[in-house]
Structure formats: structure tokens, C-alpha cells
Amino acid sequence: MPSKSYHHGDLRRALIDAALEIARKEGAHQVSLRRVSRLAGVSHAAPYHHFPDRKALIAAVAEEGF
């Protein structure tokens, strides 16, 4: 489960983990960059350093075997 505050240095991993958590609990249609950033404990702009959009984040989750 992603922590409430981001301190570990692997932002991409934290974002993917947060997206997986949301998708498992509520479905993939509920995953958004804003919700993922909130759950990972980072600013709403932070995900854009790794994912240009929601589609790219979902693709990264899919690569994880979701």
C-alpha cells in the first residue's frame, strides 16, 4: 500500500503502486493522475515527470501484469 507521504525516492514505483491500489479497489476507470498523486503523497504535478497522461500510467500498470 502506498504511504501517505512520499519519501523513498522511487516516484514512478509509488505512482504505479497507487494506481494499482485504486484499480483493485474501485476499478481501472477510477484511476486518475490526480488521485494517484494524492494517494502517493506528492503534488498533482509530480506524476507528469514520469507519465505524460493517464493513458501512459495505465499502460505502465498493465506492464506490471495487472
mmCIF file of the N, C-alpha and C atoms, coordinates in Angstrom:
data_MODEL
# 
_entry.id   MODEL 
# 
loop_
_atom_site.group_PDB 
_atom_site.id 
_atom_site.type_symbol 
_atom_site.label_atom_id 
_atom_site.label_alt_id 
_atom_site.label_comp_id 
_atom_site.label_asym_id 
_atom_site.label_entity_id 
_atom_site.label_seq_id 
_atom_site.pdbx_PDB_ins_code 
_atom_site.Cartn_x 
_atom_site.Cartn_y 
_atom_site.Cartn_z 
_atom_site.occupancy 
_atom_site.B_iso_or_equiv 
_atom_site.pdbx_formal_charge 
_atom_site.auth_seq_id 
_atom_site.auth_comp_id 
_atom_site.auth_asym_id 
_atom_site.auth_atom_id 
_atom_site.pdbx_PDB_model_num 
ATOM 1   N N  . MET A 1 1  ? 0.845   -1.182 0.000   1.00 0.00 ? 1  MET A N  1 
ATOM 2   C CA . MET A 1 1  ? 0.000   0.000  0.000   1.00 0.00 ? 1  MET A CA 1 
ATOM 3   C C  . MET A 1 1  ? 0.886   1.239  0.000   1.00 0.00 ? 1  MET A C  1 
ATOM 4   N N  . PRO A 1 2  ? 0.627   2.188  -0.875  1.00 0.00 ? 2  PRO A N  1 
ATOM 5   C CA . PRO A 1 2  ? 1.422   3.404  -0.901  1.00 0.00 ? 2  PRO A CA 1 
ATOM 6   C C  . PRO A 1 2  ? 1.289   4.171  0.405   1.00 0.00 ? 2  PRO A C  1 
ATOM 7   N N  . SER A 1 3  ? 2.353   4.828  0.789   1.00 0.00 ? 3  SER A N  1 
ATOM 8   C CA . SER A 1 3  ? 2.325   5.597  2.024   1.00 0.00 ? 3  SER A CA 1 
ATOM 9   C C  . SER A 1 3  ? 1.617   6.926  1.798   1.00 0.00 ? 3  SER A C  1 
ATOM 10  N N  . LYS A 1 4  ? 1.247   7.558  2.896   1.00 0.00 ? 4  LYS A N  1 
ATOM 11  C CA . LYS A 1 4  ? 0.584   8.855  2.806   1.00 0.00 ? 4  LYS A CA 1 
ATOM 12  C C  . LYS A 1 4  ? 1.569   9.965  2.460   1.00 0.00 ? 4  LYS A C  1 
ATOM 13  N N  . SER A 1 5  ? 2.851   9.759  2.734   1.00 0.00 ? 5  SER A N  1 
ATOM 14  C CA . SER A 1 5  ? 3.847   10.747 2.346   1.00 0.00 ? 5  SER A CA 1 
ATOM 15  C C  . SER A 1 5  ? 4.967   10.060 1.583   1.00 0.00 ? 5  SER A C  1 
ATOM 16  N N  . TYR A 1 6  ? 5.406   10.703 0.558   1.00 0.00 ? 6  TYR A N  1 
ATOM 17  C CA . TYR A 1 6  ? 6.395   10.142 -0.351  1.00 0.00 ? 6  TYR A CA 1 
ATOM 18  C C  . TYR A 1 6  ? 7.791   10.546 0.116   1.00 0.00 ? 6  TYR A C  1 
ATOM 19  N N  . HIS A 1 7  ? 8.619   9.553  0.470   1.00 0.00 ? 7  HIS A N  1 
ATOM 20  C CA . HIS A 1 7  ? 9.961   9.864  0.946   1.00 0.00 ? 7  HIS A CA 1 
ATOM 21  C C  . HIS A 1 7  ? 11.029  8.917  0.412   1.00 0.00 ? 7  HIS A C  1 
ATOM 22  N N  . HIS A 1 8  ? 10.671  7.897  -0.312  1.00 0.00 ? 8  HIS A N  1 
ATOM 23  C CA . HIS A 1 8  ? 11.609  6.828  -0.598  1.00 0.00 ? 8  HIS A CA 1 
ATOM 24  C C  . HIS A 1 8  ? 12.421  6.986  -1.875  1.00 0.00 ? 8  HIS A C  1 
ATOM 25  N N  . GLY A 1 9  ? 12.132  7.952  -2.716  1.00 0.00 ? 9  GLY A N  1 
ATOM 26  C CA . GLY A 1 9  ? 12.967  8.209  -3.864  1.00 0.00 ? 9  GLY A CA 1 
ATOM 27  C C  . GLY A 1 9  ? 12.584  7.503  -5.157  1.00 0.00 ? 9  GLY A C  1 
ATOM 28  N N  . ASP A 1 10 ? 11.585  6.643  -5.147  1.00 0.00 ? 10 ASP A N  1 
ATOM 29  C CA . ASP A 1 10 ? 11.171  5.974  -6.381  1.00 0.00 ? 10 ASP A CA 1 
ATOM 30  C C  . ASP A 1 10 ? 9.747   6.407  -6.723  1.00 0.00 ? 10 ASP A C  1 
ATOM 31  N N  . LEU A 1 11 ? 9.645   7.597  -7.263  1.00 0.00 ? 11 LEU A N  1 
ATOM 32  C CA . LEU A 1 11 ? 8.332   8.177  -7.555  1.00 0.00 ? 11 LEU A CA 1 
ATOM 33  C C  . LEU A 1 11 ? 7.551   7.342  -8.553  1.00 0.00 ? 11 LEU A C  1 
ATOM 34  N N  . ARG A 1 12 ? 8.196   6.889  -9.605  1.00 0.00 ? 12 ARG A N  1 
ATOM 35  C CA . ARG A 1 12 ? 7.484   6.092  -10.616 1.00 0.00 ? 12 ARG A CA 1 
ATOM 36  C C  . ARG A 1 12 ? 6.836   4.869  -9.977  1.00 0.00 ? 12 ARG A C  1 
ATOM 37  N N  . ARG A 1 13 ? 7.586   4.157  -9.148  1.00 0.00 ? 13 ARG A N  1 
ATOM 38  C CA . ARG A 1 13 ? 7.071   2.963  -8.471  1.00 0.00 ? 13 ARG A CA 1 
ATOM 39  C C  . ARG A 1 13 ? 5.909   3.328  -7.551  1.00 0.00 ? 13 ARG A C  1 
ATOM 40  N N  . ALA A 1 14 ? 6.038   4.418  -6.808  1.00 0.00 ? 14 ALA A N  1 
ATOM 41  C CA . ALA A 1 14 ? 4.980   4.856  -5.895  1.00 0.00 ? 14 ALA A CA 1 
ATOM 42  C C  . ALA A 1 14 ? 3.695   5.173  -6.660  1.00 0.00 ? 14 ALA A C  1 
ATOM 43  N N  . LEU A 1 15 ? 3.828   5.777  -7.822  1.00 0.00 ? 15 LEU A N  1 
ATOM 44  C CA . LEU A 1 15 ? 2.660   6.129  -8.629  1.00 0.00 ? 15 LEU A CA 1 
ATOM 45  C C  . LEU A 1 15 ? 1.983   4.877  -9.191  1.00 0.00 ? 15 LEU A C  1 
ATOM 46  N N  . ILE A 1 16 ? 2.774   3.941  -9.663  1.00 0.00 ? 16 ILE A N  1 
ATOM 47  C CA . ILE A 1 16 ? 2.209   2.689  -10.183 1.00 0.00 ? 16 ILE A CA 1 
ATOM 48  C C  . ILE A 1 16 ? 1.516   1.929  -9.061  1.00 0.00 ? 16 ILE A C  1 
ATOM 49  N N  . ASP A 1 17 ? 2.143   1.861  -7.890  1.00 0.00 ? 17 ASP A N  1 
ATOM 50  C CA . ASP A 1 17 ? 1.526   1.173  -6.754  1.00 0.00 ? 17 ASP A CA 1 
ATOM 51  C C  . ASP A 1 17 ? 0.198   1.826  -6.358  1.00 0.00 ? 17 ASP A C  1 
ATOM 52  N N  . ALA A 1 18 ? 0.169   3.146  -6.361  1.00 0.00 ? 18 ALA A N  1 
ATOM 53  C CA . ALA A 1 18 ? -1.062  3.859  -6.025  1.00 0.00 ? 18 ALA A CA 1 
ATOM 54  C C  . ALA A 1 18 ? -2.146  3.580  -7.073  1.00 0.00 ? 18 ALA A C  1 
ATOM 55  N N  . ALA A 1 19 ? -1.770  3.571  -8.336  1.00 0.00 ? 19 ALA A N  1 
ATOM 56  C CA . ALA A 1 19 ? -2.733  3.279  -9.399  1.00 0.00 ? 19 ALA A CA 1 
ATOM 57  C C  . ALA A 1 19 ? -3.277  1.854  -9.258  1.00 0.00 ? 19 ALA A C  1 
ATOM 58  N N  . LEU A 1 20 ? -2.402  0.916  -8.938  1.00 0.00 ? 20 LEU A N  1 
ATOM 59  C CA . LEU A 1 20 ? -2.843  -0.469 -8.734  1.00 0.00 ? 20 LEU A CA 1 
ATOM 60  C C  . LEU A 1 20 ? -3.822  -0.570 -7.575  1.00 0.00 ? 20 LEU A C  1 
ATOM 61  N N  . GLU A 1 21 ? -3.535  0.143  -6.506  1.00 0.00 ? 21 GLU A N  1 
ATOM 62  C CA . GLU A 1 21 ? -4.428  0.108  -5.343  1.00 0.00 ? 21 GLU A CA 1 
ATOM 63  C C  . GLU A 1 21 ? -5.817  0.647  -5.696  1.00 0.00 ? 21 GLU A C  1 
ATOM 64  N N  . ILE A 1 22 ? -5.854  1.752  -6.387  1.00 0.00 ? 22 ILE A N  1 
ATOM 65  C CA . ILE A 1 22 ? -7.137  2.332  -6.791  1.00 0.00 ? 22 ILE A CA 1 
ATOM 66  C C  . ILE A 1 22 ? -7.869  1.373  -7.727  1.00 0.00 ? 22 ILE A C  1 
ATOM 67  N N  . ALA A 1 23 ? -7.160  0.835  -8.701  1.00 0.00 ? 23 ALA A N  1 
ATOM 68  C CA . ALA A 1 23 ? -7.786  -0.065 -9.675  1.00 0.00 ? 23 ALA A CA 1 
ATOM 69  C C  . ALA A 1 23 ? -8.336  -1.318 -8.996  1.00 0.00 ? 23 ALA A C  1 
ATOM 70  N N  . ARG A 1 24 ? -7.611  -1.869 -8.067  1.00 0.00 ? 24 ARG A N  1 
ATOM 71  C CA . ARG A 1 24 ? -8.075  -3.074 -7.371  1.00 0.00 ? 24 ARG A CA 1 
ATOM 72  C C  . ARG A 1 24 ? -9.316  -2.805 -6.539  1.00 0.00 ? 24 ARG A C  1 
ATOM 73  N N  . LYS A 1 25 ? -9.357  -1.670 -5.886  1.00 0.00 ? 25 LYS A N  1 
ATOM 74  C CA . LYS A 1 25 ? -10.472 -1.344 -5.000  1.00 0.00 ? 25 LYS A CA 1 
ATOM 75  C C  . LYS A 1 25 ? -11.698 -0.822 -5.742  1.00 0.00 ? 25 LYS A C  1 
ATOM 76  N N  . GLU A 1 26 ? -11.463 -0.029 -6.803  1.00 0.00 ? 26 GLU A N  1 
ATOM 77  C CA . GLU A 1 26 ? -12.576 0.696  -7.421  1.00 0.00 ? 26 GLU A CA 1 
ATOM 78  C C  . GLU A 1 26 ? -12.701 0.496  -8.930  1.00 0.00 ? 26 GLU A C  1 
ATOM 79  N N  . GLY A 1 27 ? -11.732 -0.149 -9.533  1.00 0.00 ? 27 GLY A N  1 
ATOM 80  C CA . GLY A 1 27 ? -11.756 -0.343 -10.973 1.00 0.00 ? 27 GLY A CA 1 
ATOM 81  C C  . GLY A 1 27 ? -10.825 0.625  -11.681 1.00 0.00 ? 27 GLY A C  1 
ATOM 82  N N  . ALA A 1 28 ? -10.317 0.191  -12.812 1.00 0.00 ? 28 ALA A N  1 
ATOM 83  C CA . ALA A 1 28 ? -9.341  0.992  -13.571 1.00 0.00 ? 28 ALA A CA 1 
ATOM 84  C C  . ALA A 1 28 ? -9.924  2.324  -14.030 1.00 0.00 ? 28 ALA A C  1 
ATOM 85  N N  . HIS A 1 29 ? -11.225 2.372  -14.240 1.00 0.00 ? 29 HIS A N  1 
ATOM 86  C CA . HIS A 1 29 ? -11.841 3.626  -14.700 1.00 0.00 ? 29 HIS A CA 1 
ATOM 87  C C  . HIS A 1 29 ? -11.749 4.741  -13.653 1.00 0.00 ? 29 HIS A C  1 
ATOM 88  N N  . GLN A 1 30 ? -11.441 4.391  -12.401 1.00 0.00 ? 30 GLN A N  1 
ATOM 89  C CA . GLN A 1 30 ? -11.325 5.388  -11.334 1.00 0.00 ? 30 GLN A CA 1 
ATOM 90  C C  . GLN A 1 30 ? -9.900  5.927  -11.167 1.00 0.00 ? 30 GLN A C  1 
ATOM 91  N N  . VAL A 1 31 ? -8.960  5.369  -11.911 1.00 0.00 ? 31 VAL A N  1 
ATOM 92  C CA . VAL A 1 31 ? -7.572  5.821  -11.803 1.00 0.00 ? 31 VAL A CA 1 
ATOM 93  C C  . VAL A 1 31 ? -7.411  7.149  -12.541 1.00 0.00 ? 31 VAL A C  1 
ATOM 94  N N  . SER A 1 32 ? -6.891  8.132  -11.853 1.00 0.00 ? 32 SER A N  1 
ATOM 95  C CA . SER A 1 32 ? -6.567  9.419  -12.475 1.00 0.00 ? 32 SER A CA 1 
ATOM 96  C C  . SER A 1 32 ? -5.218  9.863  -11.918 1.00 0.00 ? 32 SER A C  1 
ATOM 97  N N  . LEU A 1 33 ? -4.520  10.702 -12.657 1.00 0.00 ? 33 LEU A N  1 
ATOM 98  C CA . LEU A 1 33 ? -3.232  11.190 -12.179 1.00 0.00 ? 33 LEU A CA 1 
ATOM 99  C C  . LEU A 1 33 ? -3.395  11.979 -10.887 1.00 0.00 ? 33 LEU A C  1 
ATOM 100 N N  . ARG A 1 34 ? -4.470  12.706 -10.761 1.00 0.00 ? 34 ARG A N  1 
ATOM 101 C CA . ARG A 1 34 ? -4.717  13.487 -9.540  1.00 0.00 ? 34 ARG A CA 1 
ATOM 102 C C  . ARG A 1 34 ? -4.927  12.568 -8.337  1.00 0.00 ? 34 ARG A C  1 
ATOM 103 N N  . ARG A 1 35 ? -5.735  11.533 -8.491  1.00 0.00 ? 35 ARG A N  1 
ATOM 104 C CA . ARG A 1 35 ? -5.982  10.600 -7.385  1.00 0.00 ? 35 ARG A CA 1 
ATOM 105 C C  . ARG A 1 35 ? -4.728  9.821  -7.024  1.00 0.00 ? 35 ARG A C  1 
ATOM 106 N N  . VAL A 1 36 ? -3.980  9.422  -8.038  1.00 0.00 ? 36 VAL A N  1 
ATOM 107 C CA . VAL A 1 36 ? -2.748  8.676  -7.806  1.00 0.00 ? 36 VAL A CA 1 
ATOM 108 C C  . VAL A 1 36 ? -1.745  9.549  -7.047  1.00 0.00 ? 36 VAL A C  1 
ATOM 109 N N  . SER A 1 37 ? -1.602  10.791 -7.441  1.00 0.00 ? 37 SER A N  1 
ATOM 110 C CA . SER A 1 37 ? -0.666  11.681 -6.755  1.00 0.00 ? 37 SER A CA 1 
ATOM 111 C C  . SER A 1 37 ? -1.086  11.907 -5.312  1.00 0.00 ? 37 SER A C  1 
ATOM 112 N N  . ARG A 1 38 ? -2.371  12.063 -5.076  1.00 0.00 ? 38 ARG A N  1 
ATOM 113 C CA . ARG A 1 38 ? -2.874  12.255 -3.712  1.00 0.00 ? 38 ARG A CA 1 
ATOM 114 C C  . ARG A 1 38 ? -2.549  11.033 -2.856  1.00 0.00 ? 38 ARG A C  1 
ATOM 115 N N  . LEU A 1 39 ? -2.807  9.845  -3.375  1.00 0.00 ? 39 LEU A N  1 
ATOM 116 C CA . LEU A 1 39 ? -2.555  8.621  -2.630  1.00 0.00 ? 39 LEU A CA 1 
ATOM 117 C C  . LEU A 1 39 ? -1.061  8.413  -2.378  1.00 0.00 ? 39 LEU A C  1 
ATOM 118 N N  . ALA A 1 40 ? -0.230  8.790  -3.332  1.00 0.00 ? 40 ALA A N  1 
ATOM 119 C CA . ALA A 1 40 ? 1.225   8.645  -3.184  1.00 0.00 ? 40 ALA A CA 1 
ATOM 120 C C  . ALA A 1 40 ? 1.828   9.740  -2.304  1.00 0.00 ? 40 ALA A C  1 
ATOM 121 N N  . GLY A 1 41 ? 1.045   10.780 -2.022  1.00 0.00 ? 41 GLY A N  1 
ATOM 122 C CA . GLY A 1 41 ? 1.525   11.852 -1.164  1.00 0.00 ? 41 GLY A CA 1 
ATOM 123 C C  . GLY A 1 41 ? 2.442   12.840 -1.854  1.00 0.00 ? 41 GLY A C  1 
ATOM 124 N N  . VAL A 1 42 ? 2.187   13.076 -3.140  1.00 0.00 ? 42 VAL A N  1 
ATOM 125 C CA . VAL A 1 42 ? 3.002   14.025 -3.908  1.00 0.00 ? 42 VAL A CA 1 
ATOM 126 C C  . VAL A 1 42 ? 2.100   15.091 -4.510  1.00 0.00 ? 42 VAL A C  1 
ATOM 127 N N  . SER A 1 43 ? 2.715   16.118 -5.075  1.00 0.00 ? 43 SER A N  1 
ATOM 128 C CA . SER A 1 43 ? 1.928   17.180 -5.705  1.00 0.00 ? 43 SER A CA 1 
ATOM 129 C C  . SER A 1 43 ? 1.198   16.636 -6.929  1.00 0.00 ? 43 SER A C  1 
ATOM 130 N N  . HIS A 1 44 ? 0.179   17.336 -7.343  1.00 0.00 ? 44 HIS A N  1 
ATOM 131 C CA . HIS A 1 44 ? -0.603  16.899 -8.502  1.00 0.00 ? 44 HIS A CA 1 
ATOM 132 C C  . HIS A 1 44 ? 0.190   16.986 -9.797  1.00 0.00 ? 44 HIS A C  1 
ATOM 133 N N  . ALA A 1 45 ? 1.258   17.756 -9.802  1.00 0.00 ? 45 ALA A N  1 
ATOM 134 C CA . ALA A 1 45 ? 2.100   17.873 -10.998 1.00 0.00 ? 45 ALA A CA 1 
ATOM 135 C C  . ALA A 1 45 ? 3.175   16.781 -11.061 1.00 0.00 ? 45 ALA A C  1 
ATOM 136 N N  . ALA A 1 46 ? 3.492   16.177 -9.951  1.00 0.00 ? 46 ALA A N  1 
ATOM 137 C CA . ALA A 1 46 ? 4.596   15.210 -9.883  1.00 0.00 ? 46 ALA A CA 1 
ATOM 138 C C  . ALA A 1 46 ? 4.465   14.034 -10.856 1.00 0.00 ? 46 ALA A C  1 
ATOM 139 N N  . PRO A 1 47 ? 3.281   13.453 -11.044 1.00 0.00 ? 47 PRO A N  1 
ATOM 140 C CA . PRO A 1 47 ? 3.192   12.309 -11.966 1.00 0.00 ? 47 PRO A CA 1 
ATOM 141 C C  . PRO A 1 47 ? 3.629   12.621 -13.386 1.00 0.00 ? 47 PRO A C  1 
ATOM 142 N N  . TYR A 1 48 ? 3.530   13.871 -13.790 1.00 0.00 ? 48 TYR A N  1 
ATOM 143 C CA . TYR A 1 48 ? 3.882   14.246 -15.154 1.00 0.00 ? 48 TYR A CA 1 
ATOM 144 C C  . TYR A 1 48 ? 5.390   14.157 -15.424 1.00 0.00 ? 48 TYR A C  1 
ATOM 145 N N  . HIS A 1 49 ? 6.189   13.960 -14.381 1.00 0.00 ? 49 HIS A N  1 
ATOM 146 C CA . HIS A 1 49 ? 7.626   13.740 -14.574 1.00 0.00 ? 49 HIS A CA 1 
ATOM 147 C C  . HIS A 1 49 ? 7.884   12.344 -15.139 1.00 0.00 ? 49 HIS A C  1 
ATOM 148 N N  . HIS A 1 50 ? 6.918   11.441 -14.948 1.00 0.00 ? 50 HIS A N  1 
ATOM 149 C CA . HIS A 1 50 ? 7.074   10.060 -15.402 1.00 0.00 ? 50 HIS A CA 1 
ATOM 150 C C  . HIS A 1 50 ? 6.033   9.620  -16.422 1.00 0.00 ? 50 HIS A C  1 
ATOM 151 N N  . PHE A 1 51 ? 4.856   10.233 -16.385 1.00 0.00 ? 51 PHE A N  1 
ATOM 152 C CA . PHE A 1 51 ? 3.758   9.834  -17.266 1.00 0.00 ? 51 PHE A CA 1 
ATOM 153 C C  . PHE A 1 51 ? 3.136   11.076 -17.890 1.00 0.00 ? 51 PHE A C  1 
ATOM 154 N N  . PRO A 1 52 ? 3.113   11.164 -19.211 1.00 0.00 ? 52 PRO A N  1 
ATOM 155 C CA . PRO A 1 52 ? 2.550   12.357 -19.845 1.00 0.00 ? 52 PRO A CA 1 
ATOM 156 C C  . PRO A 1 52 ? 1.035   12.485 -19.672 1.00 0.00 ? 52 PRO A C  1 
ATOM 157 N N  . ASP A 1 53 ? 0.373   11.342 -19.424 1.00 0.00 ? 53 ASP A N  1 
ATOM 158 C CA . ASP A 1 53 ? -1.078  11.364 -19.280 1.00 0.00 ? 53 ASP A CA 1 
ATOM 159 C C  . ASP A 1 53 ? -1.553  10.075 -18.606 1.00 0.00 ? 53 ASP A C  1 
ATOM 160 N N  . ARG A 1 54 ? -2.839  10.000 -18.358 1.00 0.00 ? 54 ARG A N  1 
ATOM 161 C CA . ARG A 1 54 ? -3.443  8.837  -17.705 1.00 0.00 ? 54 ARG A CA 1 
ATOM 162 C C  . ARG A 1 54 ? -3.201  7.557  -18.506 1.00 0.00 ? 54 ARG A C  1 
ATOM 163 N N  . LYS A 1 55 ? -3.290  7.666  -19.812 1.00 0.00 ? 55 LYS A N  1 
ATOM 164 C CA . LYS A 1 55 ? -3.098  6.503  -20.671 1.00 0.00 ? 55 LYS A CA 1 
ATOM 165 C C  . LYS A 1 55 ? -1.719  5.877  -20.455 1.00 0.00 ? 55 LYS A C  1 
ATOM 166 N N  . ALA A 1 56 ? -0.692  6.702  -20.325 1.00 0.00 ? 56 ALA A N  1 
ATOM 167 C CA . ALA A 1 56 ? 0.664   6.199  -20.094 1.00 0.00 ? 56 ALA A CA 1 
ATOM 168 C C  . ALA A 1 56 ? 0.781   5.528  -18.728 1.00 0.00 ? 56 ALA A C  1 
ATOM 169 N N  . LEU A 1 57 ? 0.121   6.074  -17.730 1.00 0.00 ? 57 LEU A N  1 
ATOM 170 C CA . LEU A 1 57 ? 0.124   5.455  -16.401 1.00 0.00 ? 57 LEU A CA 1 
ATOM 171 C C  . LEU A 1 57 ? -0.573  4.097  -16.452 1.00 0.00 ? 57 LEU A C  1 
ATOM 172 N N  . ILE A 1 58 ? -1.717  4.028  -17.100 1.00 0.00 ? 58 ILE A N  1 
ATOM 173 C CA . ILE A 1 58 ? -2.446  2.760  -17.226 1.00 0.00 ? 58 ILE A CA 1 
ATOM 174 C C  . ILE A 1 58 ? -1.607  1.739  -17.990 1.00 0.00 ? 58 ILE A C  1 
ATOM 175 N N  . ALA A 1 59 ? -0.880  2.180  -19.000 1.00 0.00 ? 59 ALA A N  1 
ATOM 176 C CA . ALA A 1 59 ? -0.014  1.262  -19.749 1.00 0.00 ? 59 ALA A CA 1 
ATOM 177 C C  . ALA A 1 59 ? 1.094   0.714  -18.851 1.00 0.00 ? 59 ALA A C  1 
ATOM 178 N N  . ALA A 1 60 ? 1.646   1.544  -17.977 1.00 0.00 ? 60 ALA A N  1 
ATOM 179 C CA . ALA A 1 60 ? 2.675   1.089  -17.051 1.00 0.00 ? 60 ALA A CA 1 
ATOM 180 C C  . ALA A 1 60 ? 2.103   0.079  -16.061 1.00 0.00 ? 60 ALA A C  1 
ATOM 181 N N  . VAL A 1 61 ? 0.887   0.308  -15.617 1.00 0.00 ? 61 VAL A N  1 
ATOM 182 C CA . VAL A 1 61 ? 0.209   -0.643 -14.726 1.00 0.00 ? 61 VAL A CA 1 
ATOM 183 C C  . VAL A 1 61 ? 0.000   -1.961 -15.465 1.00 0.00 ? 61 VAL A C  1 
ATOM 184 N N  . ALA A 1 62 ? -0.425  -1.890 -16.714 1.00 0.00 ? 62 ALA A N  1 
ATOM 185 C CA . ALA A 1 62 ? -0.645  -3.104 -17.491 1.00 0.00 ? 62 ALA A CA 1 
ATOM 186 C C  . ALA A 1 62 ? 0.652   -3.895 -17.669 1.00 0.00 ? 62 ALA A C  1 
ATOM 187 N N  . GLU A 1 63 ? 1.752   -3.195 -17.845 1.00 0.00 ? 63 GLU A N  1 
ATOM 188 C CA . GLU A 1 63 ? 3.043   -3.867 -17.965 1.00 0.00 ? 63 GLU A CA 1 
ATOM 189 C C  . GLU A 1 63 ? 3.412   -4.637 -16.699 1.00 0.00 ? 63 GLU A C  1 
ATOM 190 N N  . GLU A 1 64 ? 2.882   -4.202 -15.574 1.00 0.00 ? 64 GLU A N  1 
ATOM 191 C CA . GLU A 1 64 ? 3.147   -4.868 -14.299 1.00 0.00 ? 64 GLU A CA 1 
ATOM 192 C C  . GLU A 1 64 ? 2.376   -6.187 -14.197 1.00 0.00 ? 64 GLU A C  1 
ATOM 193 N N  . GLY A 1 65 ? 1.501   -6.435 -15.150 1.00 0.00 ? 65 GLY A N  1 
ATOM 194 C CA . GLY A 1 65 ? 0.752   -7.675 -15.131 1.00 0.00 ? 65 GLY A CA 1 
ATOM 195 C C  . GLY A 1 65 ? -0.641  -7.553 -14.552 1.00 0.00 ? 65 GLY A C  1 
ATOM 196 N N  . PHE A 1 66 ? -1.122  -6.321 -14.474 1.00 0.00 ? 66 PHE A N  1 
ATOM 197 C CA . PHE A 1 66 ? -2.468  -6.099 -13.960 1.00 0.00 ? 66 PHE A CA 1 
ATOM 198 C C  . PHE A 1 66 ? -3.454  -6.667 -14.949 1.00 0.00 ? 66 PHE A C  1 
# 
